[in-house]
């Protein structure tokens, strides 16, 4: 299971010196703990460059366990759709990067700073581009709301006293030992998932982002219906462990959406390019700059 590989990769990435910090006296220990608590309380407020760097480090955990799919066109396509959606989020200026990772497990991941990864297993479950947009918009919402930073902040508050003394670099950024603690907390976050309330909020915000971008607001609901039809299958284990039940998410979305989107017209549900990407893999290349899908550009809703 990818969860086990993620745990192993994250453990290997954690710096060994974190748990071996030496304290000259009890005063230094108390000061270190107080400073760590202060940093934990304000983690959502770290400078954006630090957030982006942290997100890249966390993304490397996932990519160490499940590399990018070797399909250049698929990677470019997902980046185009994802970046178009991100332009309609509350944080359009982040250096958003999207990718499809090689695993049969059905899941999607996002990291601070604009990193979003979707599994090949999840991609293959989707029936149209609106469903892809729904999942990507959900992950974009997590990043926009800084949900991961909030989860990491909670982990640091519960950390052992001796773990974090070298917490800040000279420039006020994240220092080596504190960064290692964050990576360890990220490992736990991937295994446990985010708070269920954060997931429900990301569902609602994701629907709005998709609709603003010109996609059907019901794409995510379609994915959740697929997930609810096969909850016991092997590839769904991590998704079910880290997210609320699909049926509960559908019920919450139904109440939140109500009739608000009944009058939405001229929305994108699918494009021929989505179906074409089921072809055989090609060698992976670096993703190209974002460009809105043709019909989404002509039919977007602001």
N, C-alpha and C positions, 0 to 999 in steps of 0.2 A: 504494500500500500504506500502511496506517496507520502502519507503522514509520517511513516517510519523513516523514509529517506530524508524528509525535511528535517526531522529531529536529529538525525545523524549528521547531516550537512551543517546544521546550525551549531551543533556541539563542536564540530571540528573548527568552525569559524571563530568561536569564542576564544578570547585571549586567556591563557592560563594564569597570568599574573593577577587577574581580578580578585580571585578568592584568596590570594596569598599576600594581600597588602599588609605592610608592617606599620604599627602605630607606636610612636615614640612615647606617648603618655595618654592617659584617659581624657585629658583636655582636647588633644588632637582628634581622638575618636569622636567625642561629642560634637566638635565643630564639623567634622566630616559628615556625620549623619545629618546635622542640621542643614548643611549646605546641599546635601543630596535631596532632602525633603523639599527644600526651596526650589531646586531644579525640577523635581518631579511635579510639583504643583504648577509650574509654569511651562511645562514641556510643550503645550499647545502653542506657546508664544515664541518658540525658538526661531531664529532667523530663517527665512525661506531657503537660502543656500544650504544651511545645515539640514533642513528638512529634506531637501532633494538628495543630499549626499547620504543621509540615513536611509531614505527609500531605496537608493541604488544598492546599498549594502544588504538590505533585506531582500531585494529582488534577487541578489546573487545566491541567497539560500535556496529559493525556489528553482532557479536555473541550474544550481548544482545538483539538484535531485531530478529535475526534468528539463532537459535542454529545449531550445526553440525547435519547432518543427522545421525540417529542411524543405520548405516550400516558399520560395521568394514571393510569388504572387499572392499567396494567402497572407503572408506577413504584411505586405504593402497594403492589401485590401483592408485588413483589420485596422491598420494604422490610419487609413483614410477615414473609415467610418468612425473610429474612436476619437480622432482629433476633431472631426466635425462636431461630434457630440460635445466634446470638451469645450469648444468655443461657446456653447450655450449653457455652460455651467457657471457657478459663481467664481471659478478660478481659471479663466481661459488662458492666462498668461504663463501657466506652469509649462515646463518642457515635457509635455505628455508623450509617453512612449507605451505602445501596446504590442503584445505578442501572443502567439499561440504556442503552448508548450507540449512536448511529446509525452503524453500519458493518457491511458484509457479512462482514468478517473474523471468523473464529471464534477468540475469545479471551476471557480474563477477566483483570482486573487488581485488585490490592489495594495499598494504600498504608499507611504507618504511621498509627497513631491511629484506625483503624477505617473507612477508606474502601474500598469494594469496588464495582467497575464490571464489568459483563458486556456483551459486544457483542450487538447484535441478531442477528448471524449465529450466535452461540453459542446464544442463547435459542431461535432457530427450529429448531435441530438437536435440541432436547430433546423426549423423548417423554412425559414425565410429571413431576410435581412432585418426586419423589424424585431425579431426575436434576438438576433445578435445585438442590435442597438439597445434593446431593453436590458440585457445583461451587462453590457459595457457601461451604460448609463448608471446602473446600480452601483458599479464599482467606482465610477467617477464621483458619484455622490459621496461615497465613503471618504475619498480623498478631499473633496471640497469641504466636508464637515470636520476634517481632521480626526476622524474616529480612531484611526490607528494610534495617533499620538495620545489620545485619551486613554486607550487601552494600555499602552506602554506606561503611561503615567501611573495608572493604578497598580501595575506590577511593581514599579519602583517603590511605591509607598509601602508595599508588603515585603520588600527585600530584606535579607539578613543585614545586620549592622556592618559587618566587615567587608562588604562587597564593593563599596563605592567611596574611595577616598580621593583618587586622582580623577576627578569628574569633569574638570574644565580645562581647556587649553589656555595658553597665554593670551590669545586674542578674544577670549570670551566664548569661543565655540566649544563643541563637544570634545572633551579630552579622551585619551586612549582607553583608560579603564572604564569610564562612564559609558563610552561608546560600546565597549564590549558588553557591559551590562544591558544596554539597549538591545544589542543583537540577541543576547540570551532571552530577554523578555519577548523579542520578536518571534523567536523559535516557539515559545510557549503560546504566543498569540495565534500563530498559524495552526497549532495543534488544538487549541480550545475554541477559536473563533472569537468574533466580537460579541458585544452585548446584544441580546435579542432586540432590545429597543432601537439600537443603532441600525440593525438590519431592517426593521420595519420602516424606520425613517428613510433609509437609503432606497427602499422600494418606492416610497411615495415621491421622493425627490427625483429618482431615476425616471419615473413615468413623466414627470414634468420636463426633464431635460430632453427625453426622447421626443415628446410632443413639440417642444420649442424647435427642435432640429428638423421637424418635418416628417417624423416617423409616426406610425400608429402607436398610440399610447398603450395598446393592449399587447405589445410584443412580449413584455416580461411576464404577463399573465399566461401567455401561451407556453412559455418555458416552464413556468411553475406547474401548469397542468400536466406537461410531459413528465416532470419530476414526480408529481404525486401519483402517477400511474404505475411507477416502478420503484417504489421506495426501498425495497429489500434487495435489489440487484447489487452485485459486488461493487461496481464502479461508483455507486452512490454513497458509500459508507462515510467518507470524509465530509461530503456535503451535508448529510443528515446529522453528523456529529457537531458540525460547526455552525449550523443555521437552524432557524425555526422550521417546523414542518411546513412543506409547501402548501398544504391545505389551510393552515393558519395564516400564511402570508397572503394567499388568495383572498381569504375572508377579510383580512385587514385592508387590503387594497380595494376590495369591492366597496367597503364602507367609506373609505377615503375618497374614492373616485366618484361614487354615486352617479349622477347624471352630468357631471361637469364636462365630460368629453363626448357626450352624445352628439353634439353639433359639429364636432371636428370633421372636416372633409379634406379631400385632396392630400392624403397622407401616403407615405411610402410604406408598403409592406414587403415588397420583394423586388429584386433586380436580377436579370439573367446572370450577372457576374457572380452572385452568391452560389448558384447551382454549379456554375463552371468550376468553382474551387474544390469540388469533390474529386478532381482529377488527380493523377499520380503526382507525388512530391517532386519539386525541383530544388536545386541547391539554394540554400538561404543566402540572402544578401542583406545589406543594411537597408532599413526602411527609408522610403523617400518622404519629403515634406508633406504635410497634410493637404489634402484637396477634397472638397466635399463631393460625395456621390452626385452624379448629374441630376437625377430627379429630386434629390433632397435639396439641391441648390435652388431648383426652380419652384419647389413647393414648400419651402421651410415656413414655419410659423414662429413668430417672435413673441 
